[in-house]
Amino acid sequence: MFSEPLAYRMRPKTLDEIVGQKHLIGEGKFLQRLVAANRLSSMILHGPPGTGKTTIAHVLARMTDLPFHEINAVSAGKKDMETIVGHARFEGQSIIFVDEVHRFNKAQQDFLLPYMENGLLILIGATTENPHFEINHAIKSRCTILELTYPTVDEIKEVLQRALEDKQRGLGTYKVVIEESTLNTLAEHSGGDVRSALNGLELAVLSTTAEEDGSIIITDEIVRECVQQVVTFFIIL
């Protein structure tokens, strides 16, 4: 029995495990080149929810073996940032991942800029807003702007199939019976959000009573109900 949600357990550990975003992580593309050269630079990742902004930040930290610190621009204060700088002075060059980076106020930006300029901190910002309009020029001019897009239905199905087969992190220990057309339905109803698709799959498996032989049969109707439940849950939150 796992305590973490399926979407968390199946989070990619390398760029090769990430689906979609081939314009950024495909062979010879920008992020692959940065990792290969071990020369990470500040960047802003912008795109719709569920497209992998946080995942990419974690993967880059893992693959470059850099200390990783995460804050939210809305809730983090100057003291939080001072703490991160203190850690970085001890640990060496570090990544600071800032969610909702478009919400950074001037005081936060002014504090961060010197440490970006001297290389102590590498900023990876994430936002659903257009950074060209919503992010201060001083920060934006020191970052590469990277746009993330929704993965295709086939790419989402690839993630779902991987989760069904993975016995260590996924649902591979369950005897799940699901038609490809039903997987397709789940991928289509996720709205391009991989996290939503994985949450829907997990809910479908865990909420369905097993047959006498232990098999768990997932139908289109079950999938539609579970995806709707996931969407409703996040709207309420």
Secondary structure as UniProt FT lines:
FT   HELIX           6..9
FT   HELIX           15..17
FT   HELIX           22..25
FT   TURN            27..28
FT   HELIX           30..37
FT   STRAND          43..46
FT   TURN            49..50
FT   HELIX           53..64
FT   STRAND          68..72
FT   TURN            73..75
FT   HELIX           78..91
FT   STRAND          94..99
FT   HELIX           101..103
FT   HELIX           106..117
FT   TURN            118..119
FT   STRAND          121..127
FT   HELIX           131..134
FT   HELIX           137..140
FT   TURN            141..142
FT   STRAND          144..147
FT   HELIX           153..165
FT   TURN            172..173
FT   STRAND          175..178
FT   HELIX           180..189
FT   TURN            190..192
FT   HELIX           194..206
FT   TURN            212..213
FT   STRAND          215..218
FT   HELIX           220..236
//
